[in-house]
């Protein structure tokens, strides 16, 4: 429910298919459905229970939430006029490989150019505007260790599994805690140390709060 309206029809279709298959199956050997995620919220649990639960059996919920101990979390609030400098300084000194998460694609491109002017060459960008024809090659270079810094938006994540990411830098306030935790989870997958640094200014926090107040599908619709 947080990935955008374009994802919802597919999940709703899955629910309908599951119900039709259950109608054709013997009750004793009915279809079992498992739904797994790293970031289920109370809202999403309620939604998927309504969509996928069988009418004659109870839902079993298993929670295993924990903070991964190998990640060290830091947060730094700066003045808006110091924001660019703070992000560029962090990008230079944080251990590599490094993912820098930006909120908007144009911000990712802007900071990538600033880093290139500082002499950092082994970097690239991956956003929602990255052409499909380029994504596969970028993931290949990233996985092979040919890119030290990936400047990205939330589009960089699905299916990405690189074990030795040493740092995650959030330049700005993520839209919600689920997005933050999921993106931080890209680091330290080999069990070794990983740095998580969030740099922001007050205006970005207000913007994130405004984004969370938008209702895509309200009562009237």
Backbone as a chain_set.jsonl record, in Angstrom:
{"seq": "XXXXXXXXXXXXXXXXXXXXXXXXXXXXXXXXXXXXXXXXXXXXXXXXXXXXXXXXXXXXXXXXXXXXXXXXXXXXXXXXXXXXXXXXXXXXXXXXXXXXXXXXXXXXXXXXXXXXXXXXXXXXXXXXXXXXXXXXXXXXXXXXXXXXXXXXXXXXXXXXXXXXXXXXXXXXXXXXXXXXXXXXXXXXXXXXXXXXXXXXXXXXXXXXXXXXXXXXXXXXX", "coords": {"N": [[0.814, -1.214, 0.0], [2.173, 1.133, 0.156], [3.763, 1.449, -2.021], [2.669, 2.707, -4.143], [-0.114, 3.486, -6.325], [-0.091, 1.987, -8.67], [0.736, -0.565, -8.066], [-1.287, -1.774, -6.656], [-3.554, -2.961, -8.115], [-2.465, -5.416, -9.046], [-1.918, -6.928, -6.756], [-4.518, -7.14, -5.797], [-5.668, -8.642, -7.823], [-4.274, -11.045, -7.506], [-5.36, -11.869, -5.091], [-8.021, -12.411, -5.854], [-7.605, -14.509, -7.668], [-6.556, -16.438, -5.937], [-8.781, -16.938, -4.289], [-10.546, -18.052, -6.164], [-9.201, -20.399, -6.846], [-9.209, -21.712, -4.402], [-11.894, -22.291, -4.225], [-12.132, -24.395, -5.917], [-10.738, -26.417, -4.756], [-10.47, -29.306, -2.602], [-11.652, -29.117, 0.76], [-10.157, -30.288, 2.838], [-7.59, -30.474, 1.821], [-6.791, -27.891, 1.225], [-5.564, -24.844, -0.338], [-2.622, -23.406, 0.918], [-1.588, -20.255, 2.05], [1.104, -18.094, 2.212], [2.318, -15.052, 3.367], [4.896, -12.796, 3.217], [7.097, -10.306, 4.515], [9.565, -7.725, 5.035], [8.744, -5.468, 6.239], [6.051, -5.218, 7.362], [3.262, -3.305, 8.259], [0.794, -2.379, 10.762], [-1.414, -1.486, 9.365], [-1.035, -2.595, 6.771], [-1.093, -5.298, 7.385], [-3.739, -5.618, 8.188], [-4.989, -5.048, 5.749], [-4.058, -7.119, 3.99], [-5.009, -9.321, 5.324], [-7.747, -9.056, 4.981], [-7.831, -9.361, 2.21], [-6.647, -11.884, 1.583], [-7.208, -13.892, 3.46], [-8.664, -17.028, 4.324], [-12.113, -17.89, 4.561], [-12.907, -19.851, 6.338], [-10.854, -20.55, 8.009], [-8.479, -19.609, 10.524], [-6.205, -16.801, 10.711], [-2.717, -17.026, 10.968], [-0.303, -15.224, 12.568], [3.073, -14.366, 12.521], [5.605, -12.711, 14.07], [8.785, -11.25, 13.74], [10.405, -9.045, 14.432], [13.345, -7.05, 14.635], [16.244, -5.075, 15.492], [18.997, -4.878, 13.419], [22.157, -5.786, 14.554], [24.629, -5.158, 13.395], [24.568, -2.735, 12.147], [25.329, 0.661, 12.512], [23.669, 3.434, 13.648], [23.231, 6.834, 12.805], [22.205, 10.236, 13.089], [22.018, 13.44, 11.668], [21.19, 16.724, 11.978], [21.233, 19.612, 10.043], [21.776, 23.074, 9.106], [19.886, 24.52, 6.415], [21.504, 25.806, 4.503], [23.898, 24.539, 4.856], [23.541, 22.007, 4.025], [24.209, 20.702, 1.495], [27.026, 20.697, 1.616], [27.445, 19.119, 3.898], [26.431, 16.625, 3.084], [28.115, 16.013, 0.91], [30.591, 15.908, 2.19], [30.174, 13.736, 3.924], [29.797, 11.737, 2.01], [32.352, 11.507, 0.975], [33.901, 10.536, 3.127], [32.66, 8.313, 4.285], [32.722, 4.719, 4.599], [33.197, 2.633, 1.725], [31.649, 0.087, -0.367], [29.023, 2.456, -1.03], [25.701, 3.584, -0.66], [23.809, 6.307, -1.585], [20.869, 7.669, -0.687], [18.396, 9.576, -2.164], [15.527, 11.775, -2.226], [14.214, 12.664, -4.566], [14.55, 12.169, -8.151], [15.927, 14.266, -9.6], [17.48, 15.391, -7.63], [19.265, 13.356, -7.065], [20.722, 13.24, -9.474], [21.85, 15.779, -9.452], [23.545, 15.766, -7.169], [25.239, 13.711, -7.885], [26.678, 14.858, -9.995], [27.991, 16.868, -8.571], [29.666, 15.331, -6.927], [31.245, 14.117, -8.86], [32.635, 16.325, -9.799], [34.289, 16.671, -7.673], [36.185, 14.826, -8.104], [35.482, 12.185, -7.818], [34.974, 9.292, -9.44], [34.056, 6.65, -9.737], [31.165, 6.191, -9.674], [27.554, 6.173, -9.952], [24.13, 6.76, -11.02], [20.854, 5.749, -9.992], [17.597, 5.801, -10.5], [14.001, 6.336, -10.509], [13.734, 7.304, -13.042], [15.676, 6.15, -14.548], [16.447, 4.498, -17.509], [15.011, 1.362, -18.549], [16.662, -0.129, -20.15], [19.181, 0.429, -19.237], [19.314, -0.351, -16.615], [19.893, -3.067, -15.997], [22.621, -3.284, -16.685], [23.758, -1.452, -14.904], [23.196, -2.676, -12.429], [24.723, -4.953, -12.758], [27.363, -3.901, -12.836], [27.44, -2.744, -10.311], [27.127, -4.997, -8.646], [29.489, -6.317, -9.292], [31.429, -4.786, -8.154], [32.426, -2.57, -9.46], [31.455, -0.077, -9.138], [31.663, 2.399, -6.724], [30.04, 4.221, -5.378], [26.598, 4.549, -5.312], [24.217, 6.706, -6.276], [20.986, 7.223, -5.481], [17.381, 6.767, -5.721], [14.362, 5.598, -4.088], [13.721, 3.734, -5.99], [15.893, 2.154, -6.414], [16.485, -0.835, -5.253], [14.61, -3.023, -5.272], [15.109, -6.38, -5.615], [17.839, -6.067, -5.445], [20.82, -7.294, -4.217], [23.538, -7.042, -2.607], [26.264, -8.019, -0.843], [28.358, -6.663, 0.555], [27.945, -3.929, 1.172], [28.955, -1.07, 2.749], [28.083, 1.343, 3.781], [25.186, 3.396, 4.25], [23.768, 6.296, 3.19], [21.436, 8.657, 3.905], [20.24, 11.358, 2.295], [18.381, 13.642, 3.26], [15.003, 13.443, 4.581], [13.465, 10.338, 4.752], [10.323, 9.149, 3.377], [8.872, 7.62, 5.198], [9.183, 5.481, 8.139], [9.273, 2.81, 7.396], [10.295, 2.846, 4.774], [12.808, 3.916, 5.304], [13.982, 1.909, 6.982], [13.937, -0.29, 5.301], [15.629, 0.549, 3.246], [18.033, 0.998, 4.626], [18.521, -1.622, 5.185], [19.834, -2.571, 2.953], [22.486, -2.538, 3.467], [25.441, -4.078, 4.944], [24.913, -6.835, 4.651], [26.534, -8.994, 4.684], [27.065, -9.505, 7.271], [29.032, -8.031, 8.478], [30.342, -4.861, 9.757], [28.393, -1.844, 9.315], [27.59, 1.456, 8.308], [25.023, 3.76, 9.019], [23.844, 6.791, 8.07], [21.891, 9.626, 8.448], [21.291, 12.662, 7.013], [19.87, 15.812, 7.272], [17.781, 18.773, 6.829], [15.554, 21.121, 8.485], [13.448, 21.874, 6.773], [13.169, 19.694, 5.06], [12.166, 17.74, 6.691], [9.611, 18.728, 7.228], [8.603, 18.563, 4.639], [8.537, 15.782, 4.239], [6.591, 15.092, 6.109], [4.385, 16.333, 4.941], [4.131, 14.806, 2.585], [3.318, 12.394, 3.669], [0.804, 12.981, 4.463], [-0.829, 12.929, 2.303], [-3.641, 11.565, 0.755], [-4.28, 8.985, -1.34], [-6.425, 7.331, -2.083], [-9.335, 8.138, -0.947], [-12.318, 8.327, 1.15], [-14.457, 9.205, -0.5], [-13.657, 8.524, -3.132]], "CA": [[0.0, 0.0, 0.0], [3.04, 2.31, 0.162], [4.565, 1.48, -3.244], [1.978, 3.463, -5.166], [-1.382, 2.935, -6.798], [0.078, 1.06, -9.794], [0.962, -1.919, -7.564], [-2.466, -2.316, -5.976], [-4.375, -3.891, -8.91], [-1.845, -6.733, -9.167], [-2.149, -7.645, -5.507], [-5.939, -7.435, -5.706], [-5.915, -9.747, -8.752], [-3.757, -12.249, -6.845], [-6.351, -12.266, -4.094], [-9.163, -13.005, -6.55], [-7.166, -15.807, -8.198], [-6.447, -17.361, -4.804], [-10.129, -17.319, -3.866], [-11.141, -18.939, -7.173], [-8.531, -21.695, -6.721], [-9.708, -22.346, -3.178], [-13.244, -22.79, -4.472], [-12.014, -25.64, -6.676], [-9.939, -27.393, -4.01], [-11.094, -29.938, -1.438], [-11.413, -28.362, 1.991], [-9.12, -30.931, 3.649], [-6.279, -30.226, 1.228], [-6.886, -26.561, 0.637], [-4.339, -24.101, -0.637], [-2.053, -22.623, 2.012], [-1.056, -18.99, 1.551], [2.072, -17.443, 3.098], [2.64, -13.686, 2.958], [6.089, -12.428, 3.983], [7.673, -8.997, 4.228], [10.451, -7.188, 6.067], [8.197, -4.223, 6.803], [4.595, -5.189, 7.506], [2.697, -2.394, 9.248], [-0.533, -2.799, 11.212], [-2.351, -1.179, 8.28], [-0.894, -3.557, 5.681], [-1.545, -6.599, 7.888], [-5.209, -5.597, 8.122], [-5.371, -5.093, 4.341], [-3.825, -8.433, 3.384], [-5.9, -10.282, 5.978], [-9.031, -8.93, 4.286], [-7.713, -9.809, 0.828], [-6.148, -13.232, 1.356], [-7.585, -14.885, 4.46], [-9.762, -17.943, 4.022], [-13.268, -17.594, 5.417], [-13.169, -20.903, 7.311], [-9.681, -20.809, 8.843], [-7.939, -18.412, 11.156], [-4.915, -16.315, 10.227], [-1.609, -17.163, 11.908], [0.662, -14.149, 12.378], [4.36, -14.587, 13.175], [6.386, -11.48, 14.01], [10.177, -11.427, 14.117], [11.06, -7.758, 14.277], [14.523, -6.782, 15.45], [17.229, -4.18, 14.903], [20.208, -5.616, 13.073], [23.212, -5.226, 15.404], [25.842, -4.755, 12.689], [24.388, -1.388, 11.589], [25.437, 1.771, 13.456], [22.772, 4.48, 13.169], [23.534, 8.215, 13.184], [21.341, 11.242, 12.478], [22.614, 14.765, 11.779], [20.398, 17.841, 11.457], [22.083, 20.745, 9.684], [21.073, 24.201, 8.507], [19.643, 24.253, 4.996], [22.614, 26.272, 3.669], [25.025, 23.634, 5.058], [23.123, 20.645, 3.688], [25.003, 20.136, 0.4], [28.387, 20.473, 2.092], [27.429, 17.996, 4.838], [26.221, 15.394, 2.326], [29.321, 15.745, 0.118], [31.641, 15.499, 3.129], [29.863, 12.367, 4.357], [30.004, 10.841, 0.872], [33.788, 11.317, 0.801], [34.584, 9.853, 4.232], [32.016, 7.061, 4.678], [33.285, 3.524, 3.949], [32.592, 2.205, 0.466], [30.61, 0.671, -1.225], [28.093, 3.382, -0.382], [24.469, 3.993, -1.346], [23.253, 7.585, -1.148], [19.45, 7.725, -1.052], [17.772, 10.891, -2.318], [14.067, 11.695, -2.324], [13.758, 12.892, -5.939], [15.569, 11.869, -9.158], [16.772, 15.397, -9.983], [18.449, 15.589, -6.56], [20.297, 12.337, -7.258], [21.573, 13.661, -10.588], [22.583, 16.986, -9.044], [24.627, 15.41, -6.258], [26.202, 12.899, -8.632], [27.541, 15.786, -10.72], [28.847, 17.527, -7.585], [30.686, 14.374, -6.517], [32.163, 13.939, -9.991], [33.505, 17.499, -9.835], [35.268, 16.505, -6.597], [37.153, 13.832, -8.529], [34.984, 10.826, -7.581], [34.565, 8.813, -10.759], [33.415, 5.328, -9.702], [29.808, 6.356, -9.145], [26.495, 6.259, -10.946], [22.815, 7.049, -10.454], [19.796, 4.779, -10.272], [16.351, 6.401, -10.029], [12.823, 5.926, -11.251], [13.854, 7.776, -14.416], [16.723, 5.39, -15.241], [15.818, 3.633, -18.522], [15.088, -0.086, -18.308], [17.786, -0.67, -20.911], [20.422, 0.695, -18.507], [19.259, -0.85, -15.242], [20.586, -4.34, -15.875], [24.064, -3.055, -16.729], [24.13, -0.8, -13.647], [23.182, -3.689, -11.376], [25.868, -5.833, -12.998], [28.557, -3.172, -12.405], [27.334, -2.592, -8.852], [27.392, -6.292, -8.041], [30.872, -6.71, -9.561], [32.346, -3.916, -7.426], [32.973, -1.544, -10.342], [30.884, 1.201, -8.705], [31.859, 2.604, -5.284], [28.929, 5.001, -4.835], [25.374, 4.588, -6.106], [23.322, 7.779, -5.847], [19.741, 6.574, -5.905], [16.108, 6.993, -5.032], [13.787, 4.334, -3.608], [13.635, 2.789, -7.106], [17.035, 1.254, -6.306], [16.239, -1.681, -4.093], [13.917, -4.263, -5.578], [15.939, -7.408, -6.2], [19.262, -5.768, -5.302], [21.372, -8.031, -3.084], [25.0, -6.934, -2.602], [26.565, -8.332, 0.546], [29.395, -5.904, 1.245], [27.68, -2.49, 1.248], [29.471, -0.653, 4.054], [27.448, 2.564, 4.279], [23.95, 3.921, 3.659], [23.627, 7.715, 3.509], [20.169, 9.262, 3.509], [20.337, 12.804, 2.14], [16.992, 14.074, 3.38], [14.156, 12.605, 5.426], [12.64, 9.389, 4.002], [8.889, 9.408, 3.507], [8.358, 6.959, 6.396], [10.154, 4.608, 8.785], [9.39, 1.568, 6.634], [11.22, 3.104, 3.672], [14.144, 4.075, 5.894], [14.504, 0.63, 7.469], [14.14, -1.162, 4.152], [16.805, 1.019, 2.522], [19.191, 0.693, 5.466], [18.728, -3.057, 5.088], [20.71, -2.907, 1.821], [23.873, -2.541, 3.924], [25.9, -5.039, 5.933], [24.268, -8.147, 4.534], [27.525, -10.039, 4.933], [27.221, -9.642, 8.716], [30.082, -7.143, 8.973], [29.882, -3.538, 10.155], [27.791, -0.95, 8.322], [27.227, 2.775, 8.825], [23.809, 4.406, 8.525], [23.845, 8.216, 8.418], [20.811, 10.43, 7.877], [21.571, 14.096, 7.069], [18.67, 16.524, 6.82], [17.471, 20.07, 7.432], [14.174, 21.176, 8.986], [12.489, 21.949, 5.67], [12.962, 18.359, 4.499], [11.281, 17.01, 7.603], [8.259, 19.224, 6.963], [8.18, 18.023, 3.344], [8.199, 14.371, 4.436], [5.304, 15.053, 6.806], [3.353, 16.68, 3.958], [3.958, 13.657, 1.694], [2.596, 11.352, 4.386], [-0.577, 13.401, 4.701], [-1.575, 12.809, 1.053], [-4.476, 10.364, 0.645], [-4.515, 8.668, -2.745], [-7.777, 6.801, -2.216], [-10.106, 8.534, 0.228], [-13.658, 7.773, 1.295], [-15.31, 9.518, -1.645], [-13.236, 7.73, -4.279]], "C": [[0.849, 1.267, 0.0], [3.885, 2.405, -1.102], [3.883, 2.262, -4.353], [0.782, 2.727, -5.73], [-1.197, 1.885, -7.889], [0.309, -0.368, -9.323], [-0.328, -2.566, -7.065], [-3.292, -3.273, -6.834], [-3.791, -5.298, -8.983], [-2.065, -7.557, -7.905], [-3.624, -8.022, -5.361], [-6.317, -8.575, -6.651], [-5.434, -11.058, -8.153], [-4.767, -12.776, -5.829], [-7.542, -12.958, -4.751], [-8.814, -14.383, -7.114], [-7.097, -16.844, -7.083], [-7.832, -17.849, -4.361], [-10.774, -18.278, -4.865], [-10.508, -20.328, -7.117], [-9.012, -22.441, -5.484], [-11.093, -22.953, -3.395], [-13.23, -24.123, -5.208], [-11.298, -26.755, -5.912], [-10.761, -28.037, -2.9], [-10.713, -29.194, -0.162], [-10.249, -28.952, 2.776], [-7.714, -30.666, 3.12], [-6.235, -28.858, 0.553], [-5.54, -25.891, 0.454], [-3.909, -23.301, 0.592], [-1.394, -21.38, 1.426], [-0.137, -18.369, 2.61], [2.397, -16.063, 2.536], [3.775, -13.188, 3.841], [6.623, -11.065, 3.553], [8.601, -8.594, 5.365], [9.807, -6.016, 6.795], [6.673, -4.216, 6.788], [4.196, -4.179, 8.582], [1.336, -2.938, 9.686], [-1.565, -2.589, 10.103], [-2.273, -2.228, 7.181], [-1.318, -4.955, 6.113], [-3.068, -6.693, 7.82], [-5.691, -5.734, 6.674], [-5.216, -6.489, 3.762], [-4.662, -9.517, 4.054], [-7.257, -10.261, 5.287], [-8.969, -9.523, 2.88], [-7.476, -11.313, 0.697], [-6.645, -14.289, 2.334], [-8.734, -15.76, 3.967], [-10.895, -17.696, 5.007], [-13.448, -18.625, 6.522], [-11.952, -21.273, 8.16], [-9.138, -19.505, 9.404], [-6.572, -18.054, 10.563], [-3.874, -16.494, 11.322], [-0.592, -16.082, 11.595], [1.929, -14.456, 13.176], [5.208, -13.335, 12.967], [7.813, -11.752, 14.477], [10.966, -10.142, 13.974], [12.264, -7.607, 15.195], [15.405, -5.764, 14.729], [18.498, -4.969, 14.624], [21.409, -4.992, 13.787], [24.436, -4.721, 14.655], [25.751, -3.342, 12.128], [24.481, -0.352, 12.708], [24.658, 2.959, 12.891], [23.205, 5.849, 13.697], [22.593, 9.151, 12.436], [21.966, 12.613, 12.715], [21.699, 15.807, 11.153], [21.323, 19.028, 11.217], [21.203, 21.885, 9.181], [20.934, 23.967, 7.009], [20.805, 24.694, 4.117], [23.875, 25.418, 3.84], [24.751, 22.221, 4.549], [24.011, 20.014, 2.605], [26.408, 19.786, 0.868], [28.451, 19.258, 3.012], [27.277, 16.668, 4.107], [27.481, 15.031, 1.551], [30.477, 15.294, 1.012], [31.419, 14.064, 3.583], [30.139, 11.371, 3.238], [31.485, 10.543, 0.668], [34.39, 10.414, 1.876], [33.93, 8.54, 4.643], [32.648, 5.88, 3.948], [32.489, 3.148, 2.705], [32.557, 0.672, 0.404], [29.545, 1.429, -0.411], [26.88, 3.611, -1.274], [24.024, 5.315, -0.749], [21.81, 7.65, -1.618], [18.963, 9.17, -1.039], [16.261, 10.715, -2.446], [13.612, 11.769, -3.779], [14.888, 12.628, -6.941], [16.477, 13.04, -9.497], [17.807, 15.695, -8.906], [19.601, 14.591, -6.697], [21.259, 12.749, -8.368], [22.422, 14.871, -10.199], [23.77, 16.633, -8.147], [25.669, 14.531, -6.947], [27.18, 13.798, -9.392], [28.486, 16.515, -9.772], [29.98, 16.599, -7.141], [31.709, 14.139, -7.625], [33.121, 15.115, -10.098], [34.556, 17.454, -8.729], [36.299, 15.427, -6.929], [36.731, 12.401, -8.282], [34.382, 10.309, -8.885], [33.772, 7.509, -10.717], [32.043, 5.442, -9.029], [28.826, 6.383, -10.296], [25.191, 6.559, -10.232], [21.819, 5.975, -10.865], [18.518, 5.332, -9.648], [15.178, 5.845, -10.827], [12.854, 6.354, -12.698], [14.974, 7.074, -15.189], [16.062, 4.449, -16.241], [15.995, 2.154, -18.194], [16.296, -0.697, -19.003], [19.113, -0.507, -20.18], [20.453, 0.005, -17.144], [20.046, -2.147, -15.057], [22.094, -4.17, -15.836], [24.543, -2.391, -15.434], [24.178, -1.802, -12.492], [24.363, -4.644, -11.511], [27.159, -5.174, -12.515], [28.583, -3.015, -10.889], [27.676, -3.904, -8.156], [28.834, -6.737, -8.194], [31.888, -5.846, -8.819], [32.983, -2.843, -8.28], [32.418, -0.155, -10.037], [31.047, 1.301, -7.192], [30.668, 3.3, -4.632], [27.76, 4.942, -5.804], [24.478, 5.668, -5.498], [21.94, 7.431, -6.382], [18.526, 7.15, -5.196], [15.579, 5.624, -4.607], [13.635, 3.305, -4.715], [14.782, 1.783, -7.071], [16.855, 0.405, -5.058], [15.648, -3.024, -4.455], [14.852, -5.251, -6.264], [17.432, -7.173, -6.089], [19.795, -6.466, -4.056], [22.89, -8.046, -3.198], [25.455, -7.034, -1.154], [27.448, -7.352, 1.269], [29.183, -4.398, 1.244], [28.024, -2.008, 2.656], [28.765, 0.579, 4.622], [26.166, 2.864, 3.509], [23.809, 5.361, 4.126], [22.28, 8.207, 2.999], [20.349, 10.78, 3.483], [18.925, 13.362, 2.1], [16.196, 13.068, 4.18], [13.336, 11.66, 4.557], [11.158, 9.634, 4.284], [8.278, 8.733, 4.72], [9.428, 6.012, 6.945], [10.34, 3.295, 8.033], [10.396, 1.722, 5.502], [12.647, 3.217, 4.199], [14.741, 2.725, 6.276], [14.8, -0.326, 6.314], [15.398, -0.762, 3.382], [18.082, 0.784, 3.318], [19.532, -0.794, 5.375], [19.541, -3.494, 3.891], [22.162, -3.039, 2.269], [24.168, -3.67, 4.893], [25.298, -6.415, 5.84], [25.247, -9.306, 4.695], [27.787, -10.229, 6.42], [28.304, -8.777, 9.311], [29.516, -5.742, 9.205], [29.352, -2.701, 9.003], [27.376, 0.348, 9.002], [25.919, 3.238, 8.184], [23.818, 5.851, 9.01], [22.708, 8.911, 7.697], [21.156, 11.899, 8.097], [20.356, 14.836, 6.522], [18.634, 17.926, 7.405], [15.969, 20.148, 7.7], [13.148, 21.196, 7.873], [12.191, 20.593, 5.061], [12.065, 17.523, 5.402], [9.827, 17.438, 7.386], [7.725, 18.67, 5.649], [7.774, 16.558, 3.464], [6.854, 14.228, 5.142], [4.161, 15.381, 5.853], [3.077, 15.499, 3.019], [3.145, 12.563, 2.362], [1.146, 11.715, 4.651], [-1.448, 13.272, 3.457], [-2.351, 11.492, 1.041], [-4.793, 10.116, -0.823], [-5.937, 8.181, -2.984], [-8.534, 7.109, -0.929], [-11.489, 7.9, 0.221], [-14.505, 7.996, 0.052], [-14.954, 8.656, -2.853], [-13.52, 6.262, -4.056]], "O": [[0.311, 2.365, -0.14], [4.655, 3.354, -1.247], [4.477, 2.459, -5.413], [0.678, 1.504, -5.627], [-2.031, 0.992, -8.036], [0.101, -1.304, -10.096], [-0.438, -3.792, -7.056], [-3.703, -4.318, -6.331], [-4.54, -6.275, -8.983], [-2.364, -8.749, -7.981], [-3.944, -9.1, -4.86], [-7.184, -9.386, -6.327], [-6.11, -12.078, -8.278], [-4.993, -13.982, -5.728], [-8.017, -13.98, -4.256], [-9.621, -15.311, -7.05], [-7.525, -17.986, -7.258], [-8.022, -19.036, -4.092], [-11.47, -19.212, -4.467], [-11.197, -21.329, -7.316], [-9.199, -23.657, -5.517], [-11.423, -23.992, -2.824], [-14.191, -24.889, -5.138], [-11.255, -27.898, -6.368], [-11.642, -27.399, -2.322], [-9.592, -28.704, -0.027], [-9.436, -28.207, 3.323], [-6.755, -30.638, 3.891], [-5.705, -28.705, -0.548], [-4.525, -26.311, 1.011], [-4.714, -22.614, 1.221], [-0.711, -21.464, 0.405], [-0.544, -18.148, 3.75], [2.715, -15.931, 1.354], [3.647, -13.155, 5.065], [6.6, -10.721, 2.372], [8.455, -9.048, 6.5], [10.279, -5.614, 7.859], [6.068, -3.288, 6.25], [4.735, -4.201, 9.688], [0.792, -3.846, 9.057], [-2.472, -3.402, 9.922], [-3.302, -2.706, 6.702], [-1.845, -5.72, 5.305], [-3.617, -7.728, 7.439], [-6.664, -6.435, 6.397], [-6.132, -6.996, 3.115], [-4.991, -10.523, 3.424], [-7.85, -11.31, 5.036], [-9.94, -10.118, 2.412], [-8.036, -11.952, -0.193], [-6.514, -15.481, 2.057], [-9.648, -15.293, 3.287], [-10.655, -17.334, 6.159], [-14.071, -18.328, 7.542], [-12.017, -22.214, 8.95], [-9.321, -18.436, 8.822], [-5.884, -18.9, 9.991], [-4.122, -16.15, 12.477], [-0.07, -16.023, 10.481], [1.861, -14.768, 14.365], [5.494, -12.947, 11.834], [8.021, -12.409, 15.497], [12.079, -10.15, 13.448], [12.222, -7.979, 16.368], [15.325, -5.611, 13.51], [19.013, -5.653, 15.509], [21.655, -3.795, 13.641], [25.212, -3.939, 15.205], [26.759, -2.798, 11.676], [23.801, -0.468, 13.728], [24.947, 3.433, 11.792], [23.507, 6.004, 14.88], [22.228, 8.892, 11.289], [22.395, 12.919, 13.828], [21.458, 15.785, 9.946], [22.104, 19.401, 12.093], [20.03, 21.683, 8.868], [21.767, 23.294, 6.402], [21.086, 24.058, 3.101], [24.819, 25.551, 3.061], [25.613, 21.346, 4.629], [24.509, 18.903, 2.789], [26.923, 18.713, 0.557], [29.384, 18.459, 2.93], [27.924, 15.686, 4.471], [27.879, 13.867, 1.533], [31.249, 14.41, 0.641], [32.356, 13.267, 3.624], [30.656, 10.282, 3.489], [31.84, 9.446, 0.235], [35.283, 9.618, 1.587], [34.578, 7.719, 5.292], [33.067, 6.02, 2.799], [31.272, 3.323, 2.647], [33.367, 0.021, 1.064], [29.228, 1.078, 0.725], [27.01, 3.806, -2.482], [23.877, 5.428, 0.468], [21.552, 7.682, -2.821], [19.098, 9.885, -0.045], [15.783, 9.621, -2.743], [12.723, 11.021, -4.187], [16.057, 12.839, -6.619], [17.68, 12.846, -9.668], [18.89, 16.193, -9.211], [20.762, 14.934, -6.474], [22.474, 12.62, -8.218], [23.588, 14.962, -10.583], [24.873, 17.144, -8.344], [26.854, 14.605, -6.622], [28.38, 13.523, -9.423], [29.644, 16.759, -10.112], [31.122, 17.035, -6.997], [32.9, 13.982, -7.355], [34.288, 14.936, -10.447], [35.591, 18.113, -8.825], [37.186, 15.148, -6.123], [37.518, 11.482, -8.506], [33.385, 10.846, -9.368], [32.909, 7.282, -11.566], [31.801, 4.869, -7.967], [29.197, 6.586, -11.452], [25.139, 6.609, -9.003], [21.926, 5.375, -11.935], [18.366, 5.335, -8.426], [15.346, 4.997, -11.703], [12.09, 5.836, -13.512], [15.196, 7.376, -16.361], [15.192, 3.669, -15.855], [17.012, 1.751, -17.629], [16.885, -1.66, -18.512], [20.071, -1.224, -20.469], [21.53, -0.196, -16.582], [20.777, -2.304, -14.079], [22.776, -4.83, -15.052], [25.612, -2.727, -14.925], [25.099, -1.771, -11.676], [24.932, -5.089, -10.515], [27.968, -5.823, -11.852], [29.636, -3.142, -10.264], [28.432, -3.916, -7.185], [29.359, -7.45, -7.339], [33.084, -6.138, -8.849], [33.985, -2.253, -7.875], [32.866, 0.834, -10.618], [30.626, 0.407, -6.458], [30.323, 3.015, -3.485], [27.913, 5.252, -6.986], [24.039, 5.555, -4.353], [21.741, 7.351, -7.595], [18.628, 7.901, -4.227], [16.267, 4.614, -4.751], [13.44, 2.123, -4.431], [14.67, 0.69, -7.626], [17.052, 0.879, -3.939], [16.131, -4.059, -3.996], [15.332, -4.992, -7.367], [18.222, -7.98, -6.58], [19.281, -6.253, -2.958], [23.464, -8.948, -3.807], [25.066, -6.211, -0.325], [27.322, -7.201, 2.485], [30.158, -3.649, 1.309], [27.453, -2.483, 3.638], [28.842, 0.83, 5.825], [26.065, 2.627, 2.305], [23.739, 5.62, 5.327], [22.017, 8.175, 1.797], [20.582, 11.405, 4.518], [18.346, 13.533, 1.027], [16.665, 11.958, 4.429], [12.579, 12.123, 3.703], [10.791, 10.242, 5.289], [7.266, 9.208, 5.237], [10.448, 5.773, 6.3], [11.433, 2.728, 8.029], [11.242, 0.854, 5.288], [13.58, 2.676, 3.606], [15.885, 2.432, 5.927], [15.78, -1.071, 6.342], [16.147, -1.623, 2.92], [19.106, 0.41, 2.747], [20.699, -1.176, 5.475], [19.913, -4.664, 3.799], [22.986, -3.59, 1.538], [23.273, -4.164, 5.579], [25.179, -7.105, 6.853], [24.839, -10.46, 4.825], [28.643, -11.029, 6.797], [28.49, -8.777, 10.528], [28.357, -5.471, 8.891], [29.801, -2.831, 7.864], [26.875, 0.341, 10.127], [25.731, 3.124, 6.972], [23.801, 6.108, 10.214], [22.575, 8.8, 6.478], [21.299, 12.338, 9.239], [19.869, 14.522, 5.435], [19.357, 18.235, 8.352], [15.202, 19.328, 7.194], [12.082, 20.597, 8.008], [11.078, 20.358, 4.592], [11.294, 16.692, 4.922], [8.925, 16.601, 7.366], [6.542, 18.343, 5.544], [6.786, 16.135, 2.865], [6.067, 13.342, 4.809], [3.089, 14.782, 5.939], [1.922, 15.222, 2.694], [2.367, 11.876, 1.701], [0.345, 10.857, 5.021], [-2.66, 13.477, 3.524], [-1.781, 10.429, 1.288], [-5.474, 10.911, -1.47], [-6.578, 8.564, -3.962], [-8.379, 6.404, 0.068], [-11.789, 7.045, -0.611], [-15.196, 7.084, -0.402], [-15.838, 8.12, -3.52], [-13.23, 5.438, -4.923]]}, "num_chains": 1, "name": "protein.A"}
